[in-house]
Amino acid sequence: NIHSVICTNRDEFLNRPTSNAHFHSFEDVSSPNPDGTVGPILSGRDLQAGGSWFGLNRSGRVALLTNITEPLAKYNTSRGSLVSSFLLSTSSHPLEDEIGKIVPEDANYAGFNLLLLAPTLSSPSPSPSPSSSSSQPQIEYRSLFVTNHGGGGPLTARSLLPSERTCGGISNGIDGAGAERWPKVQHATEAFAEVVAPAKSSAHATTEAELVERLFDLLSWHPPTPITARTELKTTIHVPPVPIVLEVKGSPSTTPAYYGTRLSTVLLISKTGDVTFIERDIWQLVDGAPKRAGKDSERVFKFKLDLALT
């Protein structure tokens, strides 16, 4: 009964201020929902630049953002605002029309890749059995891949290819310039196909819990030789903490900051709108040193999409 499966890592500097996944409305973090209401958006939040990297809203919209690996530079707009703007929107217009609404005219972004998903409802199957879920409207998803191909570049958007809709991977490379050949993307798409195959087969029943753990196992893959530099990020799905010196203009500091996989997240959406969202801590900064989190350090959310909003 599962329609959509997404699993993703958040690779980031471990000292970057962040809040765990929770329901909110991207309100000012200094004054969260004074009336005590629960917001319509489920995501973690980037407390330094605002916005988010991955999340969904109660009507079923999903946004996933990755940064393009490139030399560090400063830009006037946060990429995370693309996620927040899309998830806050209540528009029912085609996804292609959304781009002009969520991107300011004078926006200038560091390199990014952005996956946008918006649900539609199909009619129930004719003459369903009383116990069949097909008596309910079924969710289908429209998709759009948006990128600027690198810092300061012009935005382009395209629909996902049929093969990408079935089993695709998005990482930190440049679309159309070999990103799909990154070792981590190739390994992930092959492993993902193997993980979800039993879930799609009636002959090999897989429980949701089994599927979730297999997806987290996929997100933990790394080559036998640990990476030691930022240039090697394309070779591993799981990024162990790597000390990276941030070269900030005008600053004499050469103190390294640890970069690695902070979080892993699994999202399952059924054909009838049942959602399972699990965010698991991977690496944390404790007293200035990286520490691996346990499997019990996670947030689990289960809820039903409000299909009336779709």
C-alpha positions, 0 to 999 in steps of 0.5 A: 500500500506504500506509494512513495519512499524517500530516504535521505542523509543530512550531511552538514557541519556538526556545529551548525545550529539546528532544531530536530524535526517537529511540526511548525509553521516556520514561525520566528524561532524566538516566539514559537506559536504563542497560541499553542497551536501545532503548525502544518509543516514537519521538518527540522529547521536550520537555525542559522540561515532559516528554512530547512533541507527536507520536510513535508506539510499536512497536505502532502507536499514534499521538498528535499534540498541538497547542496552542490559541492563547490568552493565556499562563497557568500550569496544573498539568499538562503537555499533553505528558504526554497523548502520553506516557501514551497511547504508554506504554499497552498497553491494548486497550480502546476509545479512549474508555475510555483518556481516564480512564486518561491524564488525572489526576483533578485535571488542569488543562491549557492549551488543546489538541487531541489526535489519538489513533490505535490500530491493529486488524488485519483478516483477510486477503483470501480466496484471495490470490495468493502475492505479494499483501500481502493474504495478511497481516493488514491494519492499520486505525485507530480514531481519537479527537479529544480537546480541552478547547476552551481553557485549563482547560476540560472534556475532550471526545472525539469520533470523526473524521468520515468526511471527516476520516479521508479528509483532515483537518487539526488546528491551533491553533483551537477545535473547533466554533468555526471552527477548520476555517475557519482559512486554514492549515487550509483550504490544508493540507487542499486541498493534502494531497488533491492530494498524496496523490491520485496515491499512491492511483491505480494510473494515476499511480505515485508513489514514497515519496520523491516523496510525502515531498518533496511533503508537506514542500513542503506543510508549507513553505507561507506567504502572500506577506506574512510574518507579524509577530505571534502573532495571524497564526499562523492564516494560515500553515503554515510560521511564520518566526521571530517575536519574541514578548515573554513577559509573565511575572508578576513578571519585568521582562524584555521580551526577545523570544523567537523563535517559529517552525516548529522541525520538520517531520515526515512519517509513513507507515504501510503496510497491513502495518505498514511505517513511515517516519518522517522528522523534518526541522529547519526553524528553529534558534537559533544564537548567539541568532539564528534560522537556517534548517536545510538539508534534510539536517538530518533523522532518518530511521527505517524499521521494521516494527510489531510486530503481535503487540502490536496 
